Structure formats: structure tokens, C-alpha cells
């Protein structure tokens, strides 16, 4: 299948499963789930038809694993990154001792003062490895990677979650738990 088409589908799904479900007339159920057939009908009704095969390919081949199907394959959701109110039904888990966050160099001074904020999202996104954080940071200019003392945060009572695609989530990271690499 055409790579450009898959990218367009992924962006369309991100927009509507994470930020604007109402725009195409879908509602996110608890967990962020949407019935696949209802999603495909809504997409077609808004001049962006997607086949079952295309949807399966986007979910299977997305390098960031942004989307997942439930065990039955009849429901789909965005794994994280929502700006709309939704309960993703994530359970707190013990994080690795250190997690990483990548950003652009222009944000470093502000982050060192206020910590990592979730901004318009539900959580701050963290990765388990430096390489992924560098890739994320490079999307915002010259990449800077912060090490997050997740063990100390967890011990202090902060709750961590791990989404289906391995992205670690936390409400915020105060500056005292950050160190630039």
C-alpha cells in the first residue's frame, strides 16, 4: 500500500481519535475505545473513506504504535496523546528507575524552572530509552534529552502509567527530578 496514504490515514485517525472525535460524529467510550465499524462509517461520511485493510495496516505498521485494537478486533483507540477528556483506564505501575523526555533546546530554560507540564494533553510522555527521547526532541528543533528520576518520583507518590505502545505517562515532572543529559 502507498506509504503516503498510510501517513494520511494515521494523521486523520490521530486528529479524530485524540483531539476532535466530535468533528466526525464519534464518541470515545471509556478507555478511549470506538467501534471500528462506526469509525469507518464516520470517516466515509466525512469524505475520508478508510477500508478495514487500510486500518489494520496503519495499526500494525505505525512506527509509534499510536493505535491499538481490543482483543476482539472490533474496537480501536489511540493509545495516548489525547487532548479531549477521556478515561484511558490505565492502571498505575512501578516505573523503571530512570525515564527520558526529549524536547527542543528552546524549551530547556522553561522546563528547568517549571518542570515538565502536560500542557493540553492528559499526561507528560516519557520514554524508556535515550534514543527514542532524542527522536522526539528532534521534532522540536535541536534535541535535548532530560533524564527523569522516576524511582524517586514513584517513592514520593507520583503515579506512572504505561500505555499499550510502551510510552510512559505521568501527570507532571517537577524540576527537582530532572537532569539534562
Beta strands, then each sheet from edge to edge (+ up, - down):
strand 1: 34-35
strand 2: 67-69
strand 3: 75-78
strand 4: 98-104
strand 5: 124-126
strand 6: 143-149
strand 7: 160-162
strand 8: 168-170
strand 9: 178-180
sheet 1: 1+ 3- 2+
sheet 2: 4+ 6- 9+
sheet 3: 5+ 8- 7+
end
